């Protein structure tokens, strides 16, 4: 996955630096002209002064999605095979890859709309922040397995072959295909932008067609397995398995002003829809269980109900994020925590399978001490704490880019940017404090 990405500027895991509103017609160069906004009026994508606004709602969406990714992998490694409750939880958490790719497309189109660049400039930067971590962590996971396998240890040709195969197929570790698909989306950006621009005025039909296509694809994967035999089990590694999510994210970005306004206006209805989507997903899970499917098969990610549920989750998480963004106090402790979590989220995503593997390797003391199903909760908490710690260490080393997808915090340029950001936050908080003291 990409969605595979950090703050609201173009980043390795799909973040944006508040772009211009893409609802308006594109100029001759294909760039979207920012609409004139009344001075003193803040909009979903603009500050009161008319400048692009950082989308803090996207930070929250990213954090919630990555937290659920950790939940999926922790649960699948620690649950008993006959635990229907945790299998049902997994069916609800299996939206992660689909939301990830929607977020990736949203951020990508939203960012590119305000700062279009030649692909000769765009691609190197993107592939540095995603492709390099992809290669680095592929080697970490393949090399670790090679060292611990007595049958392969010392066999360098086997190491090279396994690494090359893992890189090409996204199978070096079970989560790295997120990044493989993300890089496919990067390569497809010119086609995505062309589609979005050429179909303006017909985006509803584009969404309907892509959704029908997605439902047909997922129905084939789920109920007619012979239909995808030609993929040899690599369905999740190809972008065409996620067409609707890529297209819907791109179109949402093209209508960012109205879309984010809609999220705010109908937040309560969206959350009721979120609850209804969860109940519908669980109902389908139960029906498929009663039909004789295994708990995992009943909640597998690539099935039609997950296309619906994942779309509901994307909008629901964004509504939660908008609620936070509208109440965020710059410089507050909670704001700093959310900013920190968003910045570290991609590194945590990259490293968390390593933590799970170390905690549960061999005759794991953790498994001996903690009974199921409590093992799932305890392991999850340990994975969060240890993955954060590992990412924090990496962020201060020269290897920060390959291991976290972000520049090292020890570099002079990054330190200067952080100082400028703190000064800006203090300046933004000063008027509020002054008004409070006068009151």
Buried (B, 14 or more C-beta within 10 A) or exposed (E): BBBBBBBBBBBBBBBBBBBBBBBBEBEEEEBBBBBEBEEEEBBBBBBEEBEBBBBBBBBBBBBBBBBBBBBBBBBBBBBBEEBBEBBBBBBBBBBBBBBBBBBBBBBBBBBBBBBBEEEEEBBEBBBBBBBBBBBBBBBBBBBBBBEEEEEBEEEEEBBEEBBEEBBEBBBBBBBBBBBBBBBBBBEBBEEBBEBBBEBBEEBEEBBEBBBEBBBEBBBBBBEEEEBBEEBEEBBBBBBEBBBBBBBBBBBBBBBBBBBBBBBBEBBEEBBEBBEEBBEBBBEBBBEBBEEEBEBEBBBBBBBBBBBBBBBBBBBBBBBBBBBBBEEBEBBEEEBEEBBEBBBBBBBBBBBBBBBBBBBBEEEBEBBEEBEEBEBBEBBBEBBBEBBBEBBBBBBEBEEBBBBBBBBBBEEEEBEEEEEEEEEEBEEEBEEEEEEEEEE
